[in-house]
Amino acid sequence: MSTLLQIPPEKPTSPRRFRRPAILGVTALVCGILSVLGAVIHSLWGPFSPAPSLSEQILGNVSGVTQAVLSSLTGATRAEPPLRDATNLDTAIKQAIVLLSVVGMLTAIVAYIRRENRRLVGSALVMSGMAFATQYLLFPLVGIGVVALLILVAAVL
């Protein structure tokens, strides 16, 4: 009689799915946010490396030309100019921004392949893509647009 009164356990109507933590998606979003933040800071408060003055640039070019002329007239071999210091803070910041945005885009693609949250992956792609576009595409396109506008204005006038 006890077997008749026992109620069988209910079967779940929908199978429980194991949800992976969205580690790659979050990493991609953090990389994208940091790259956009770096691009905004660099464009607002940059350049950080001091640019040489106009007189220093002209003096360097003139002295190089005079040394080349004197060495060719006297027949002496010209000494190689010393190498400049290649460390430039602005170039390093730009390369770091591009590196972060590329890492963010690649990580977002891998997160999409792993079927992580689409909104998270999409946000990471947008952030990283914006930073990459501002560093490499936006400024040259604006320059080309200004030149095209000047040509059109000149053609009309």
C-alpha positions, 0 to 999 in steps of 0.5 A: 500500500505504501507503493501506491501512495508514493508520488513519482518525482517530476521531470524538469520541463526544460533541461538546465543549461550550464552557463559559462562565465563570460570571462572572454567577453568581459576581458574584451569589453575592458580592453575596448573601454581602456582603448577608447579611454586612452584615445580620448585622453590622448586626443584631448590632452596630447601631445605629451612629447615636446616637439622640437622648435622650428629653429632647431629643425631648420638648424639641423637641416641647414647644418646637415646640408652644409656638412654634406657640401663641405665633405663633397668639396673636400673629398672627405668621407662623410660621417654618419649622423647620430641616430635619434632617440626613438622613444616618443611618448605619443607614438608609444601611447598610440601603439598601446591604444591600437594593441588594446583595441586589436586584443579586444576585437580578437577576444570578442571574436573568440567570445562570440565563437564560444557563444557568450553573451551577444550584447557583451560581445557586441559592445566589446567589438564596438568599443574596440572598433571605435578606438581602432578607427579613431587611430587609423581611419578617422583622421586620414578620412577627415583630411581627405574630406577636407581636401575634397571639400577645398577642391569642390569649393575651388571648382565652384568659385 
